[in-house]
Amino acid sequence: MKTETKKDLKNRKSIEYVELLQELTLEHFQEDATDFINTGVQDDLIEYDPHEIFNDLLDSGFFNVEIIYYYKAMEYLKENDCSLSESIEIASEMGFSLENLNSEALASIHASRQREEIFHEEILPQLEKIYYSI
């Protein structure tokens, strides 16, 4: 019986890492995060800790959600932030002024932040298990 070399283990973990990222982002967001990762990073994804991957996805716009049309925005806000307190807080953090805010902007920034939080809560810990097991 052949024992697994360190290189074989790293290759296997690298494949697991990519597949897990794909599986979880498709499950939670119906999009494959690896489509948003810079090409140079994709080849050696296992070399990047999960927080670096998060930052790369943030830079590439993976977490950006655009909710268009007044009705859709109002429905989203009614279901997810009816007091608008979270959306306004996020908008303030991002430097928005009242003149630049409308229901579509508030819904979009809230949905984008929710997506980031889901990644942190649901996906990041699972990626860390593989990354730190190498």
C-alpha positions as CSV (number, residue, x, y, z in Angstrom):
1,M,0.0,0.0,0.0
2,K,1.4,3.3,-1.1
3,T,1.5,6.1,1.5
4,E,0.5,9.6,0.5
5,T,3.4,12.0,0.0
6,K,3.2,15.6,1.3
7,K,2.9,16.8,-2.3
8,D,0.0,14.3,-3.0
9,L,-1.7,15.5,0.2
10,K,-1.4,19.1,-0.8
11,N,-2.8,18.4,-4.3
12,R,-5.7,16.4,-2.8
13,K,-6.4,19.2,-0.3
14,S,-6.1,21.8,-3.1
15,I,-8.8,20.0,-5.1
16,E,-11.0,19.7,-2.0
17,Y,-10.5,23.4,-1.2
18,V,-11.6,24.5,-4.7
19,E,-14.5,22.0,-4.8
20,L,-15.8,23.1,-1.4
21,L,-15.6,26.8,-2.3
22,Q,-17.6,26.0,-5.5
23,E,-20.1,23.8,-3.8
24,L,-20.8,26.2,-0.9
25,T,-21.0,29.4,-3.0
26,L,-23.3,27.7,-5.5
27,E,-25.5,26.4,-2.6
28,H,-25.7,29.8,-0.8
29,F,-25.5,32.3,-3.7
30,Q,-26.2,30.3,-6.9
31,E,-22.9,31.5,-8.2
32,D,-19.5,29.9,-8.4
33,A,-17.0,32.1,-6.5
34,T,-14.1,30.6,-8.4
35,D,-15.4,32.5,-11.5
36,F,-14.6,35.7,-9.6
37,I,-11.1,34.8,-8.4
38,N,-8.2,36.3,-10.3
39,T,-6.7,33.8,-12.7
40,G,-3.3,33.8,-11.1
41,V,-4.9,33.0,-7.7
42,Q,-7.0,30.2,-9.1
43,D,-4.0,28.1,-10.1
44,D,-2.7,28.0,-6.5
45,L,-5.8,28.6,-4.5
46,I,-4.6,26.4,-1.6
47,E,-1.7,28.9,-1.1
48,Y,-4.2,31.6,-0.1
49,D,-5.8,31.5,3.4
50,P,-9.6,31.8,3.4
51,H,-9.4,35.5,4.5
52,E,-7.2,36.3,1.4
53,I,-9.8,34.5,-0.7
54,F,-12.6,36.6,0.9
55,N,-10.6,39.8,0.1
56,D,-10.0,38.7,-3.5
57,L,-13.7,38.0,-3.9
58,L,-14.5,41.4,-2.3
59,D,-12.2,43.2,-4.7
60,S,-13.7,41.3,-7.7
61,G,-17.2,42.2,-6.9
62,F,-18.5,38.8,-6.0
63,F,-20.4,40.1,-3.0
64,N,-22.0,43.0,-4.9
65,V,-25.8,42.5,-5.3
66,E,-27.8,44.9,-7.4
67,I,-31.5,45.1,-6.7
68,I,-33.2,47.1,-9.3
69,Y,-36.7,48.4,-9.6
70,Y,-38.5,50.2,-6.8
71,Y,-41.0,47.3,-6.1
72,K,-38.3,44.7,-5.8
73,A,-36.2,46.9,-3.5
74,M,-39.1,47.7,-1.3
75,E,-40.1,44.0,-1.0
76,Y,-36.5,43.1,-0.1
77,L,-36.3,45.8,2.5
78,K,-39.7,44.9,3.9
79,E,-38.5,41.3,4.4
80,N,-34.9,42.0,5.5
81,D,-34.7,45.5,7.0
82,C,-38.1,47.0,7.5
83,S,-36.8,49.7,9.9
84,L,-34.0,50.5,7.4
85,S,-31.7,50.9,10.4
86,E,-29.2,48.3,9.1
87,S,-29.2,49.6,5.6
88,I,-28.8,53.2,6.7
89,E,-25.9,52.2,9.0
90,I,-24.2,50.4,6.1
91,A,-24.7,53.3,3.8
92,S,-23.3,55.7,6.4
93,E,-20.2,53.4,6.8
94,M,-19.8,53.5,3.0
95,G,-19.9,57.3,2.9
96,F,-23.3,57.7,1.2
97,S,-25.2,60.9,1.7
98,L,-28.9,61.2,1.9
99,E,-29.1,62.7,-1.6
100,N,-27.6,59.5,-3.0
101,L,-29.9,57.1,-1.2
102,N,-33.0,55.4,-2.5
103,S,-34.7,52.1,-2.0
104,E,-32.7,50.4,-4.7
105,A,-29.4,51.6,-3.2
106,L,-30.4,50.6,0.4
107,A,-31.6,47.2,-0.7
108,S,-28.5,46.6,-2.8
109,I,-26.0,47.5,-0.1
110,H,-27.9,45.5,2.5
111,A,-28.1,42.4,0.3
112,S,-24.4,42.8,-0.5
113,R,-23.5,43.0,3.2
114,Q,-25.7,39.9,3.9
115,R,-23.8,38.0,1.3
116,E,-20.5,38.9,2.9
117,E,-21.9,37.8,6.3
118,I,-23.1,34.5,5.0
119,F,-19.7,33.9,3.5
120,H,-18.1,34.6,6.9
121,E,-20.5,32.5,8.9
122,E,-21.1,29.6,6.6
123,I,-18.3,29.2,4.2
124,L,-15.1,30.6,5.8
125,P,-15.1,28.2,8.7
126,Q,-15.3,25.2,6.4
127,L,-12.5,26.5,4.2
128,E,-10.4,27.1,7.3
129,K,-10.8,23.4,8.3
130,I,-9.2,22.3,5.0
131,Y,-6.6,25.1,4.8
132,Y,-5.3,24.6,8.4
133,S,-5.3,20.8,8.1
134,I,-2.4,20.9,5.6
